[in-house]
């Protein structure tokens, strides 16, 4: 079970964890990130998951295709994103 730091927002910690998993190769470009699965794994509400997913999308860490799902981007795709954190 994921342990939260009570001093930080849960959505922020989920963003950090998903980024870590993408960086380490645990999630690759073929990995589907489901909101329902994330709700269950992280034991949070749908709005919390959606906030984390929006931040990941805005920063270029994931791409979402309506009706298909959300997938991690490659390091090259993130490097080309001007909104990606440095």
Secondary structure, 3 states (H helix, E strand, C coil): CCCCCCCCCHHHHHHHHHHHHHHCCCCCCCCEECHHHHHHHHCCCHHHHHHHHHHHHHCCCEEEECCCEEEECCHHHHHCCCCCCC
